[in-house]
């Protein structure tokens, strides 16, 4: 269904829209300060429609600001901060569906559905992020038998550049559905989403240590088609990247060892912060993690609720300061039969540049069902790289060098790289990794002919970036 909401409605309702004058917005890394003309915090659909329809300049859309390359802002834009747009609009326990405003965090959603013994079907590992932000990057997690987040979305609603509100699903306005999810705010503002939910169940944590060479056979035989395995990932240890611990969370009826249904909001993470300092800064810290810290943590038996493991708090990763050193993510995707070869090249590159790798995690995802900017064009293994870098310009330049080398390697192996992170890849690399980008930009030109919806990602790779293939 497509309809226009007149601006007179906003006046009639008399909604007071909160805006701030020009201010600097940043992301979690603190590497990308961007001065926007103003920030708006709408609470109603009518306010969002008015902002989009009447603002003459660029508009960027922000959520929790956990992206790491300016994907929520561009200079002199109006940033629509969605975090006050967070109501639950509909819920059916019987159908296992929920409809919500996308400024809500996953944790707030979990607080609502947990009493009904329901759980999110697909989400990233941490629950602090907004649902809308996860939709815009087409997030994924550790969920076995699933792929990108789009697979659990029944429908969405968008505010387009002219102020029209459009419903989209795989059956209705499918091009907008598969363009907006994973579209990084380039087509419009996602203002509503209906998600499929799953059952909340007890999970038993298990682990096995093995050489990388054994992992694919192990995964195929014991994990991939096992209906009892809900969550799974493997930790690959630097700096040789040839040994891993595979960690699985399996459905169980055993008694709980963790009594809380959700991760406590007031939990203290001093142990995790201390371990992070050891791994990132101590001589031999990475060996200590592999041989002492992880075995001690995993040895302790754990049976917890699915919702407890899904409600992890990103504060456990947060350092004391990001002024001189900061922690950053990257992610690469390759077809399963390319896993070992890609990791070999990745390890060579990371060692050559002396990258301070804190964690390298392997995850699995089924193929994307059709988004225009699909990072999983086929079934893939994901390599989630968490590292520490200096904030100096020289360090940033070097990160760009080895990032582009890893992007080239992923493309050579038939894979891709993830777009929510620092924008170091060239336009040629972007087009090679995302071959349907041309379709996305053509759709954007139709529904946003004035290129109203912008951010640093689309400044680098969108219509305004041109076709000269220069490095952003």
N, C-alpha and C positions, 0 to 999 in steps of 0.2 A: 504494500500500500504506500502511495506517495501523496503527500499533501503539503500545502504551504501554511505556515502560521503567520498571520499578519502582525505587523509591528504594533498595531493598535491594541492588540491583546496585552502586550507588555505594559502599555500605558494604562490600560484599564485595570490591570492587576496591581499596578503601582509598586512593583518589586524593586527593592533597593539593592543595586548591584555594587558590591564592594570592589574597588579598584585601588591600586597603589600607583604613585607616580614612578617615573623612570627608576629602575633599580637593576642591580646586578644579580643574575641567577647563575647557579652553578650546579654541578652534579656531584655525586658521591666521591669522586676522585679528587675534586677541587682543582682539576687541571684546565677547566673550560669556563672561566668567568665570561658571561655575555651580558651586555647592557641592553635591556629591552626598554621600550618606551613606557610601558605600564604592564601591570599584572592584574588580571581580573580573577575573582573567586566566585563564580556563579553557583547558585544553589537551586536554580530551577531551569527547566528546559527553555522556557520563554526568554530568560536572560541570555542563554547561550545563542539562541536564534537571533536575538537583537544584536549581540556582539558581532556575530559572523556577518549578518546582513548589512550592518551599517559601518563597520570598520573599513577605512579605505586602504590601509596598508597591509603588510604581512601579518599573518596570524600563526602562532606556534602553540602547541598543545602540550601541557605538562602534567605529570602525575607525581609519583614519588621521587623522581629525578635520580633514579638508579642507573639510567643509561650513562655512558661514559665518553660521549663524543659530541655533545651539543645537540642531541636529537630532540630536545624539548624547547629549543630557543634559536633565534637568530637576531642579529643586531636590529634595533629600532622596530621590533615587532610588538604586537600585543600578545602577551602570553596568557592563554586561558589555563589557569591552574584548576584542575578538575577535582581536587581533593575535598572540596565542600559539597560536591555533587555525588552523594554516596548512599542514597536510600535503596532499600529492598522494595521492589514493586510488586512482586508476585512469587508464590512458592507453592509447590505441590509435592508433598511427601510421597504420594502414591506414584506420581509420574517421575519422581526424582528429577525435578526441574526447579530452577530458580531464575527469576528475572530481576535485574538490578541496574542501578546507575553505576557507571564504570569508575567513578572516583572512589568507590569503596575499596578498602584493602582486602586482600585474601584473608587476613586474620579476622577482620570484622565479619566477613562472610562465614568463616569457620565457627566463630562464636554463635552465629545464628543457627547453623545447620547441625552443629554437634549434638544438641539435645534430641534431635530426631534420628540419631545414629546414621547420619549421612556424611559424606566426605566429598571433597573436590575430586573430580576425575583426573584432571591433568593440571599441573601448575609447576612453577619453578621451585627450587629447593627452599626458598625463604618466603615468609608470608607477609613481609612488610610492604610489598609492592602493591600498587593499585591493579585492579582487574583490567582497567582500560589500558594501562601501560603494558601489561602482559599481552593483551590482544593486539596492540599496535606492533609488537615485536614477534608475535606468534610464538610465544615462549614454549618451553618444554621442561621436563624434569627427569626423574629417575623411574618413571612408571613403565613397567613392562607390558607389552601388548598395545601400547599407544604410540603416537607420534607427536606432532605439533599440537598446540592448544586448540587450533581451529577444529580438530576432530571432535571436540566436546561442546562445540557451540551450535545451538539450534538456530539462533537468529540474532541480528543486531539491528539497531537503528542509527542512522547517520544524519548529522546536519551538514548539508552541502554548502558550497560557497555562496549560493544565492539565498540561503536561509531555509531552503526546503528540507523537510524531514522525510527520510526515505527508510523504509524497512527493507532488509536484505537477508537472504538465507540461501542455502544451496539450491532451493527451488524458485526463489523470487529475487529478482535483481542479483543473480548469482555473480555477475562480473564485479559488482560493487562489494559483495560479500567477500569474495576471494581477493579483491584488491585492498580493501580496508584492513582486513586482518593480516597482519604482517606488513602493513603499508606505512608505518611510521608517521601517521598523521598527515599524509600527503593528499588524501582525498576528501577529508572532512573530519568532523568531530563525532566519535562514537559516543552516543548518549544513552544507549540501552543495550543490554545483552541478556540473552536467555541461555543458560548453561545446563548441560546434563550432569547429574551428580551420580556418585557411587556409594556403596555401603561402607560405613566405618567398621573396621574389623581389627582384631588383635594381630600384632605382627611380632614374629620372633626374628631377631637379628642373628645372622650367621655369617661366617667369612671363611675364605680359603686363600692361601698364598700360593702363587704359581709363577712360572716364567711367562712372559708375554706370548711366547710362541705357542703355549698351550691354551690361551684364553679363548680364542674363537671356537675351538672344538668344545671346550667346557661350556661356553655360553649357549651354543647350539644344542648341546645334549641335555643340559640341566636347568637352563634359565629361560630361554626364548619362548618355549611352548609349555612351560610349567604354570598352570593356572593358580598355583599356590604362591608364586612369587609376585608380590605387588610392586616392590621397589628394588632397584639394583643399580650399582655402579662399581667401578673398579678404580682403585687409587694406584697410579703408576709412579714409581719412585725415581726422582732425579739422582745423579745426572746422566745415568746410563739408560734409564727408561726401559729396562728389560725385565724387571720384577714388579709384580703387582699384588694387591690384596683385593679380591672380589668380595663385596659386601652386599648381602641380600636381606630383604625383609619379607618373610614368608607368613602366610595366613596360619594361625594357630589357635588352639583352645587352651593353651597353657595359662597358668595364673599370671597376672600382671606383675612385673617387677617395677614398672613406672606407673604410679597410681594416678597422676594427673592426666586428665583427658586431653588437655592442650598444654603446650609449652607455657609456663608461667610468664606473665608479662613483666614481672619484677625480678626475673632471674638474674643473678650475678654471674658474669662471665670472666672473672679474673683468671681462672685456670686456663680457659681458652686463649685469653690475651697473652698470658705468660708463655704458653706453648707456641703461639705465633711468633713471639719475640725470639724464642729459642731457635725455631726453624729458620727464620729469616735473617737473624743477625749473629748467632753464635757460630764459631768455627765447629764444624762437625754437627751442626744442628739438624741437618737433613738426615744424616745417618742415625742420629739419636731418635728422630721421629720414626724412621723405618724399623729400627731394632728394639726400641724401648717404648716410646709414647703410644704408637698405634697398637702394638700387641697388648699393652696394659689396658687401654681403653676398650678394645674389642673383646678381650678375654672375659670381661665382666658380662654375665648373662643379661639379656635385655628382652623383655616382652612389653610392648607398649601399644597404645591405640594408633591406628593409621593417622588420625587427626593430630596426635601429638608429634609424630615425625614430620607431618606436613606443615606444622605451625612453627617451624624453626625461626629464630629471630636473627636478622642480619647483624645485630649488635655484637654477636659473638666473633665477628670478623673485624670489627672496627678498631683501628689502632688509636693510640693516645693522641697522635697528631699526624696530619698529612702535609705539613708545611714543607719539609725537606724530602720526605719519602712518602710515597703513596702506594696503595695496593690497587691493582687493576686486573680486569678479566679480558680474556680473548677466548674465541671458540672456533673450532674447525670441524668440518664434517667430511667423512670419506666413506665410500662403499665398503662393506665388511671385508671383501677380499683385498682391499688396499691398506688395511689397518697397520700391519707390521711395517710395510714399506714406507708409509707416510711417517710413522713414529720414528723410524730410523733417520729420515731426513730432518724431521723436527728436532730430534736430539742433537744432531750435528749442528744445526743452526743455533739452537739455544746455548750449546756449549761454546760455540765460536764467539758469541756475543756476551758470554758470561751473564746470562739472564738469571736473576735471582728468583727461581721458580719456587713458589710456596706449595702449590698443589697442582697436580695434573690428573684429572678424572676422566674415565671413559664411561660413556653412557650410550644407550641404544635408542633409536627412534625408527618407527615405520615411516614409509613414504608419505609425503604431504598429499592430501586429497585434491589439491588444485589451486592453492594460492599463487598469485602472480609473482610474488617474491619468495618462492619456496626455497628454504635452505636445505630441505631434505627432498631432493628431486627423486631419489630412490631411497630404499632402506639404507640407513647410515649408522655408523658409530660416530659419536661426538667426542671431541677432545676438548675439555674445558680447562683452560690454562689460567691459573691465578698466580700473579707474580708481583714483585715489588720493584718499583723504579724510582729513581731520583726525579725531582721536579725541575731540574735545570733544563735549559733549552738544549744543551748538548745531549743530555740523556733522552729527551723527547725525540730528537733527531735520530738517535741510534735505534730507539724503539721502532720508529718508522721504517728503518732499513730492514730489521729482522722480521717485522710484521709483513712487509711486502714479500720477503723471501718465503715466509710460511704460506701466504696467500697463493703465491705461484705454485708452491708444492701441492697445496690442496687442490687447485685447479688441475694440475698435471695428473693427479690421482683420481680425477673424475668427481671431485667434491666441491666444497664451498667453504665460506667463512661467514661468521655471524655479524650482523650489522649494528647491534646496539652499542658497540664499543668504539674506541678511538678511530677516527676516520683517516687511516693511513693508506688504504688501498687506492690505487689509481683508478680513474674511470674505466680504463680498459679492463682492469682486473674485476671491477664491479660488474661490468657487462658479461664477462666470461663466466663469473660465478653465478650470476643471475640472468640467464639467457632470455627470460620473459620480461626483463626490465623495460624493453621497448613497448610492450603491450601495456604495462602499468603506466608509463608516461603518456601514452596515447589516451588512455582512459582518463588520466589526470587532466590532460588538455581539454577533454570534453566536459568534465564536470567542474573543473576549476580553471577556466580559460585565462583568468588574470593571474594565475599562480599565487593565489592568496595564501594557501596553506604551505608554510615553509619552516625549515629548521636547518641546522648546519649539514645534516645528511643530504637534504634535497638541494641545498646550495651547492654541494660538491658534485652530486650525481644527477640532478634534475634538469629541467628544461633550461634554467638560467645558466647552468654550468657549460652549456654549449657542447659541441661534438669534437673539440680539438684534442681530447684525450690527455690534457695536461694533468699533472699531479695536483690534487687538492691541497 
